[in-house]
Amino acid sequence: MKNEVTDVLVIGAGQAGIAASEHLIQGGIDHIVLERGRIAERWRSERWDSLVANGPAWHDRFPSMKFTNHSPDAFVPKEQVADYFVDYTKHFKMPVREGVTVSDLRRKSTGAGFVATTSEGIVEARYVVSATGAFQRPVYPKIVPESDALTQMHSTGYRNPQDLPDGNVLVVGAGSSGTQIATEIMKSGRKTFLSVGSHDRPPRRYRGRDFVWWLGVLNLWDVEANATSTHTTIAVSGADGGETVDFRKLANQGLTLLGLTETFEGGVLSFADNLVENVREGDANYLATLDLADAYVERNGLDLPDDPDARVIPEDPACMTTPIRSLDLQAEGITTIIWATGFDTDYSWLNVEAALTPAGKPSHTRGVSTEPGVYFLGLPWQSRRGSSFIWGVWHDAKFVADHIIKQEGYLAYKGSAEPIINGV
């Protein structure tokens, strides 16, 4: 690839870019998909070894292809999720090119469209779809100084307990990633601490249905984005066949819960006095979901089994009744901190000013940028609560592709605006 011209340039071949390609193919739109690594690279190289999809196979997929060799209710291992996307690109004969990095994108100096500088040449396109998502750059607060005696890593750097230095472990962040990582390390026999912030805590299963089903029938996946919609940490897991995350149960198994991580001084980490509040707010979210589910069953006369045990909240463990407000890392034998504290965007390559806010975030409505011809995909709350999930991005991609097809339809018009008299 030296210099090339296409109608649409899609940047990124994760779930967002692949979904975009499917809909562009269906619309007969010429396009190229460029991926700096391999297809679905982050599933392979930026996640821990034992990761499985957080939703069952019947749900966490694209509508046009099912997972093979997996029960519909199974939670698919990460490598096989990546393989699914590779098979998807082959099935639809998608124009994906791996190992190509886009270093710069800007408007053409003359005429419509954009020009992209890549590691393999120049690509000109009328439209550009940024399918790099929102989880591009791992971030964590640099409050603990680097030290030879302490290993610090983002959750993207964690693979398994055996690869960690000897010693105890602190995991900061109790969303899906942090909770699963901390549980795995604790079960390996190490003393493990988990710093818990605010979170949603849905039931994994209730009355014989997975929580993804409940959120679907209750229309909670389709809650629309608005100015106040933000990414919410969700404590949910498909590990070990899928169980409801119960912080009290984990504490009774040996996991030490802490409040929100705040400051570090003199070898001591301090934590906010909000552990009990955070856990109980998670309980409230959990119980509210059960209430909605029960009301739905009654209203629709469904024959789903009662599940009274789901409403039993265990007694608070010692780490909640007497919260730990500070930890001397050396005294506690902590040699590793894993920061499961999320990601930030990186649009350093996108040199189209009107496409971004002053803070460098996408400026868009449902993925349609304020810069005509630029589109975004894979963002949390792009259009709805489910936007950053596999099935959700597929529907957002259809909206974006349909917008491009509609624009192409207008541009194809070759008539005039002269008045028509007597139908002639």
Residue pairs with C-beta under 8 A, 6 or more apart in sequence:
1 97
1 100
1 118
1 120
1 121
1 123
2 120
2 121
2 122
3 121
3 122
3 123
3 124
4 32
4 121
4 122
4 123
4 124
5 123
5 124
5 125
6 30
6 31
6 32
6 123
6 124
6 125
7 29
7 30
7 31
7 125
7 126
7 127
7 408
8 24
8 29
8 30
8 31
8 32
8 125
8 126
8 127
8 128
8 129
8 404
9 31
9 32
9 34
9 114
9 116
9 123
9 125
9 127
9 128
9 129
10 17
10 20
10 21
10 24
10 31
10 32
10 33
10 34
10 128
10 129
10 131
11 17
11 33
11 34
11 102
11 105
11 116
11 128
11 129
11 130
11 131
11 132
12 33
12 34
12 35
12 130
12 131
12 132
12 133
12 377
12 378
13 33
13 34
13 35
13 39
13 40
13 85
13 89
13 96
13 98
13 131
14 35
14 39
14 40
14 41
14 42
14 43
14 85
14 131
14 132
14 133
14 378
15 40
15 85
15 378
15 390
15 393
15 394
16 131
16 132
16 133
16 377
16 378
16 393
16 396
16 397
17 33
17 35
17 96
17 129
17 131
17 377
18 33
18 39
18 40
18 62
18 85
18 88
18 89
18 94
18 96
19 62
19 377
19 393
19 394
19 396
19 397
19 398
20 33
20 129
20 131
20 377
20 397
20 400
20 401
21 31
21 33
21 89
21 92
21 94
21 95
21 96
22 62
22 64
22 88
22 92
22 94
22 394
22 397
23 397
23 398
23 400
23 401
23 402
24 31
24 401
24 404
25 92
25 93
25 94
26 401
27 401
27 402
27 404
27 405
29 401
29 404
29 405
29 408
31 95
32 95
32 97
32 123
32 125
33 94
33 95
33 96
33 97
33 131
34 97
34 100
34 101
34 102
34 116
34 118
34 123
35 41
35 96
35 97
35 98
35 99
35 100
36 99
36 100
36 101
36 102
37 45
37 98
37 99
38 44
38 82
38 98
38 99
39 82
39 85
39 86
39 89
39 96
39 98
40 81
40 82
40 85
40 86
41 82
42 135
43 78
43 79
43 81
43 82
43 85
44 78
44 79
44 82
46 156
47 78
47 156
48 155
48 158
48 159
48 160
48 180
48 181
48 184
49 159
49 160
50 160
50 180
50 184
50 239
51 77
51 78
51 180
52 75
52 76
52 77
52 78
52 238
52 239
53 60
53 75
53 76
53 78
53 81
53 238
53 390
54 60
54 75
54 176
54 236
54 237
54 238
55 75
55 210
55 212
55 238
55 389
55 390
56 72
56 73
56 74
56 75
56 210
56 212
56 238
56 242
57 66
57 67
57 70
57 71
57 72
57 73
57 74
57 75
57 76
58 66
58 72
58 73
59 210
59 212
59 213
59 216
59 391
60 76
60 81
60 212
60 389
60 390
60 391
61 67
61 84
61 390
61 391
62 88
62 390
62 391
62 394
63 391
63 394
64 88
64 92
65 84
65 87
65 88
65 91
67 74
67 76
67 80
67 84
70 76
70 80
73 210
75 238
75 239
75 241
75 242
76 84
88 94
89 96
97 120
99 119
100 118
100 119
100 120
101 118
101 119
102 116
102 117
102 118
102 349
103 117
103 118
103 119
103 349
104 116
104 117
104 349
104 351
105 114
105 115
105 116
105 117
105 128
105 349
105 350
105 351
105 352
106 114
106 115
106 351
106 352
107 113
107 114
107 115
107 352
108 114
108 115
108 124
112 126
112 373
113 124
113 125
113 126
113 127
113 373
114 124
114 125
114 126
114 127
114 128
114 352
114 373
114 374
115 122
115 123
115 124
116 122
116 123
116 124
116 125
116 128
126 373
127 373
127 374
127 375
127 404
127 407
128 373
128 374
128 375
129 375
129 376
129 377
129 400
130 347
130 350
130 362
130 374
130 375
130 376
130 377
131 377
131 378
132 345
132 346
132 347
132 378
133 377
133 378
133 379
133 388
134 231
134 343
134 345
134 378
134 379
134 380
134 388
135 342
135 343
136 343
136 344
136 345
136 346
137 343
137 344
137 345
137 346
138 154
138 155
138 156
138 157
138 342
138 343
139 154
139 341
139 342
139 343
139 344
140 152
140 154
140 172
140 339
140 341
141 261
141 339
141 341
143 261
143 263
143 264
144 150
144 152
144 264
144 269
144 337
145 264
146 152
149 330
149 335
150 329
150 334
150 335
150 336
150 337
151 164
151 165
151 335
151 336
151 337
152 336
152 337
152 338
152 339
153 336
153 337
153 338
153 339
154 338
154 339
154 340
154 341
155 173
155 177
155 178
155 181
155 338
155 339
155 340
155 341
157 338
158 164
158 181
158 338
160 184
161 184
161 185
161 188
161 190
162 188
164 185
164 190
164 335
164 336
165 335
165 336
166 335
167 190
167 333
167 334
167 335
167 336
168 190
168 191
168 192
168 193
168 332
168 333
168 334
168 335
168 336
169 182
169 185
169 190
169 191
169 192
169 193
169 334
169 335
169 336
169 337
169 338
170 192
170 193
170 194
170 195
170 258
170 269
170 327
170 329
170 334
170 336
170 337
170 338
171 178
171 181
171 182
171 185
171 192
171 193
171 194
171 195
171 337
171 338
171 340
172 178
172 195
172 261
172 337
172 338
172 339
172 340
172 341
173 195
173 197
173 233
173 339
173 340
173 341
173 342
174 182
174 194
174 195
174 196
174 197
174 199
174 233
174 235
174 247
174 340
175 199
175 233
175 234
175 235
175 340
175 342
176 233
176 234
176 235
176 236
176 237
177 340
178 194
178 338
178 340
179 194
179 235
179 237
179 245
179 250
180 237
180 239
181 338
181 340
182 192
182 193
182 194
182 250
182 255
182 338
183 237
183 239
183 250
183 255
184 239
185 192
186 192
186 250
186 253
186 254
186 255
187 253
191 254
191 256
191 332
191 333
192 254
192 255
192 256
193 255
193 256
193 257
193 258
193 327
193 332
193 334
194 250
194 255
194 256
194 257
194 258
195 258
195 259
195 260
195 261
195 271
196 247
196 257
196 258
196 259
196 260
196 275
196 278
196 279
197 233
197 260
197 278
198 233
198 278
198 281
198 282
199 232
199 233
199 234
199 235
199 278
199 281
199 282
199 285
200 232
200 233
200 234
200 235
200 282
200 285
201 234
201 235
201 236
201 244
201 245
201 282
201 283
201 285
201 286
202 211
202 214
202 215
202 234
202 236
202 244
202 285
202 286
202 289
203 211
203 214
203 244
203 286
203 289
203 290
203 310
204 210
204 211
204 236
204 237
204 242
204 243
204 244
204 245
205 211
205 242
205 244
206 214
206 289
206 290
206 293
206 307
206 310
207 293
207 297
207 304
207 305
207 306
207 307
207 310
208 304
208 305
208 307
209 293
209 304
210 242
211 236
211 289
212 221
214 220
214 289
214 292
214 293
214 296
215 221
215 385
215 386
217 296
218 292
218 293
218 296
220 292
220 385
221 384
221 385
221 386
221 389
221 392
222 384
222 385
222 386
223 384
223 385
224 383
224 384
225 366
225 381
225 382
225 383
225 384
225 385
225 387
229 381
229 385
230 380
230 381
231 342
231 380
231 381
231 388
235 245
235 247
235 282
236 245
237 243
237 245
244 286
244 310
246 314
247 255
247 257
247 279
247 282
248 279
248 313
248 314
248 315
248 316
248 317
248 320
249 314
250 257
251 257
251 317
251 318
251 319
251 320
252 314
252 317
256 319
256 324
257 275
257 279
257 317
257 319
257 320
258 271
258 275
258 319
258 323
258 324
258 327
259 271
259 272
259 273
259 274
259 275
259 278
259 323
259 325
260 271
260 272
260 274
260 278
261 269
261 271
261 272
262 270
262 271
262 272
263 269
263 270
264 270
267 328
267 329
267 330
268 326
268 327
268 328
268 329
269 326
269 327
269 329
270 325
270 326
271 323
271 324
271 325
271 326
271 327
273 323
273 325
275 319
275 320
275 323
276 316
276 320
276 323
279 320
283 313
287 311
290 310
290 311
296 302
297 304
327 334
345 360
345 361
345 362
347 356
347 360
347 362
350 356
350 374
352 371
352 374
353 371
354 363
354 369
354 370
354 371
355 362
355 363
355 364
355 369
355 370
355 371
355 374
356 362
356 363
357 363
362 369
362 376
362 379
363 369
363 370
363 371
364 370
364 375
364 376
364 379
364 382
366 382
366 383
366 396
366 399
366 400
367 375
367 376
367 377
367 379
367 382
367 383
367 396
367 399
367 400
368 375
368 400
368 403
369 375
369 376
375 400
375 403
375 404
376 382
377 393
377 396
377 397
377 400
378 387
378 388
378 393
378 396
379 387
379 388
380 387
380 388
381 387
381 388
382 388
382 393
382 396
383 395
383 396
383 399
384 392
385 392
386 392
386 395
387 393
387 396
